[in-house]
Amino acid sequence: MAAVTIVAPAAILHAALPTEPEVASRTSFAGQLLIASPELHDPFDHAVIMIAQHDRNGALGIVINRPVTRRPIATLLAALGADAAGVTDSVLIFLGGPVSPNVAFALHSTEYHGSHTLDIDGRVALSDAAGVLRDIGIGHGPKQSLIAFGYAGWAPQQLDDELARGAWVAAPENPVLVFDTDRAKVWTDALTLYKNEH
């Protein structure tokens, strides 16, 4: 990632929020991990995706096992046009998916909540990365976080069709897999979690 061009994802997060109350159903995979079948190729070869939103309007998720590089938080904030004064430390950046790879998101633990935070399942939330990065850089960020550029998106019914065809399997979200696990083993560990559930 040479020059970083980042667009604030607040509009995307806002679009992901339901505009009217929707009854949660068994067909929603929000809060689940999508595990790519071995037959899927790039950009989803061995991908594991945290699904943040899935309803009649489509689905949005973040790939959690594609680390790219470590960058100083101040550099990222400067690229975002955000204040980097007093910020220290660096973060590992992930490729969150093929859609809008210049847009930055943060998956994080739910004790942290910003103005554009989408609580996914009570354990993991999704926010605009700029605010989260600034708070991490001054020591007030979430206990756990994953910074990603881009996301995986599906049109209405598209994810359901891909699941029915066997392109993906779904397993319950597990914060250990989202934040702590050795990234090289996330796909294998998620598949084991799926097999243990079925």
C-alpha positions in Angstrom: 0.0 0.0 0.0 2.1 2.9 -1.2 0.0 6.1 -1.2 -3.1 5.6 0.9 -6.3 7.2 -0.3 -9.1 6.6 2.2 -12.7 7.7 2.1 -14.7 7.9 5.3 -17.2 5.0 5.3 -19.8 6.7 7.4 -22.2 6.8 4.5 -21.7 3.1 3.8 -22.2 2.3 7.5 -25.4 4.5 7.5 -26.6 2.7 4.4 -26.0 -0.7 6.2 -28.2 0.3 9.1 -31.9 -0.8 8.6 -34.1 2.1 7.7 -37.1 0.5 9.4 -37.4 -2.2 12.0 -36.9 -5.6 10.6 -37.7 -8.9 12.3 -34.6 -11.0 12.7 -35.0 -14.2 10.9 -33.1 -17.5 10.5 -32.1 -16.3 7.0 -30.0 -13.4 8.3 -26.3 -14.2 8.6 -25.4 -11.0 10.4 -23.1 -11.9 13.2 -21.9 -15.1 11.5 -18.6 -16.0 9.9 -18.7 -16.9 6.3 -16.1 -19.5 5.3 -15.2 -19.8 1.7 -15.4 -23.2 0.1 -12.0 -24.6 -1.0 -13.3 -24.2 -4.6 -13.6 -20.4 -4.4 -10.9 -18.5 -6.1 -9.6 -14.9 -5.7 -10.7 -12.5 -4.3 -12.2 -15.0 -1.8 -9.7 -17.9 -1.9 -9.8 -19.3 1.7 -11.5 -16.1 3.0 -13.3 -15.8 6.3 -15.8 -12.9 6.4 -17.5 -11.4 9.4 -21.0 -10.5 8.2 -22.0 -7.1 9.6 -25.4 -6.7 7.9 -27.6 -9.1 6.0 -31.2 -8.3 5.2 -33.5 -8.0 2.2 -31.3 -5.2 0.8 -28.2 -7.4 0.6 -25.2 -8.1 2.8 -22.0 -6.4 3.9 -19.0 -8.1 5.5 -15.3 -7.7 6.3 -12.7 -10.3 5.4 -10.8 -11.0 8.6 -7.9 -13.1 7.4 -6.1 -10.9 4.8 -3.4 -8.9 6.6 -1.5 -6.6 4.3 1.0 -4.5 6.2 1.6 -2.6 9.4 1.3 1.3 9.2 1.8 4.1 11.7 -1.6 5.3 12.9 -0.5 8.9 12.3 0.2 8.2 8.6 -3.3 6.6 8.2 -5.0 9.6 10.0 -3.1 12.1 7.8 -4.3 10.2 4.7 -7.9 10.4 6.1 -7.5 14.2 6.6 -7.9 13.6 10.4 -5.9 15.1 13.2 -2.9 13.0 14.0 -1.4 15.2 16.8 -0.3 13.2 19.8 -1.0 9.9 18.1 1.5 7.0 18.5 1.7 3.3 17.7 1.0 1.4 14.5 -1.7 -1.0 13.4 -1.9 -4.0 11.1 -4.0 -3.3 8.1 -6.3 -5.9 6.4 -7.8 -6.2 3.0 -11.5 -6.2 4.0 -12.8 -7.1 0.5 -12.8 -6.2 -3.1 -15.5 -3.4 -2.9 -14.1 0.1 -2.3 -10.6 -0.9 -1.2 -9.9 2.8 -0.4 -12.6 2.9 2.3 -11.4 2.1 5.8 -13.4 0.2 8.5 -12.8 -1.0 12.0 -14.2 -4.2 13.4 -13.9 -3.9 17.2 -15.1 -5.1 20.6 -18.4 -3.6 21.7 -17.3 -1.8 24.9 -16.2 0.9 22.4 -18.9 2.9 20.6 -18.6 5.8 18.3 -21.2 8.0 16.5 -21.2 5.7 13.4 -20.9 2.3 15.1 -23.0 -0.6 14.0 -23.3 -3.2 16.8 -23.3 -6.5 14.9 -24.1 -9.0 17.6 -23.3 -7.6 21.0 -19.7 -8.8 20.9 -18.3 -7.3 17.7 -19.1 -3.9 16.1 -18.2 -2.1 12.9 -17.2 1.6 12.8 -15.7 4.2 10.6 -12.0 3.6 11.0 -10.9 7.2 11.4 -12.3 7.7 14.9 -11.2 4.3 16.1 -7.7 4.8 14.8 -7.4 8.2 16.5 -8.7 6.7 19.8 -6.3 3.8 19.5 -3.4 6.2 18.9 -4.1 8.2 22.1 -4.8 5.1 24.2 -8.6 5.2 24.4 -9.5 2.8 21.6 -11.4 -0.5 21.8 -9.8 -3.5 23.7 -9.8 -5.4 20.4 -9.8 -4.2 16.8 -9.2 -5.0 13.2 -8.6 -2.2 10.7 -9.6 -3.1 7.1 -9.7 -1.4 3.8 -12.6 -2.4 1.5 -15.5 -4.8 2.2 -17.4 -7.7 0.7 -20.8 -6.8 -0.5 -23.8 -8.7 -2.0 -26.9 -7.5 -3.8 -30.3 -8.6 -2.5 -30.6 -12.4 -2.5 -27.1 -12.8 -3.8 -25.5 -14.1 -0.6 -28.5 -16.5 -0.1 -27.9 -17.9 -3.6 -24.2 -18.3 -3.0 -24.8 -20.1 0.3 -27.4 -22.4 -1.4 -24.8 -23.3 -4.1 -22.3 -24.2 -1.4 -19.8 -21.4 -2.2 -19.8 -20.5 1.5 -20.7 -22.1 4.9 -21.6 -20.1 7.9 -20.4 -20.6 11.5 -21.2 -18.6 14.7 -19.0 -15.5 15.1 -16.2 -16.0 17.6 -14.2 -13.0 18.9 -11.1 -15.2 19.2 -11.2 -15.9 15.4 -12.0 -12.3 14.6 -9.3 -10.6 16.7 -6.8 -13.0 18.3 -6.1 -16.1 16.3 -3.0 -16.6 14.1 -4.2 -15.1 10.8 -2.7 -17.9 8.8 -5.0 -20.4 10.6 -8.3 -18.5 10.6 -9.8 -20.4 7.7 -8.9 -23.8 9.1 -10.0 -22.8 12.6 -13.3 -21.4 11.3 -13.9 -24.6 9.3 -13.3 -26.6 12.5 -15.8 -24.4 14.3 -18.3 -25.0 11.5 -17.8 -28.8 11.6 -18.2 -28.8 15.4 -21.6 -27.1 15.0 -22.9 -29.5 12.4 
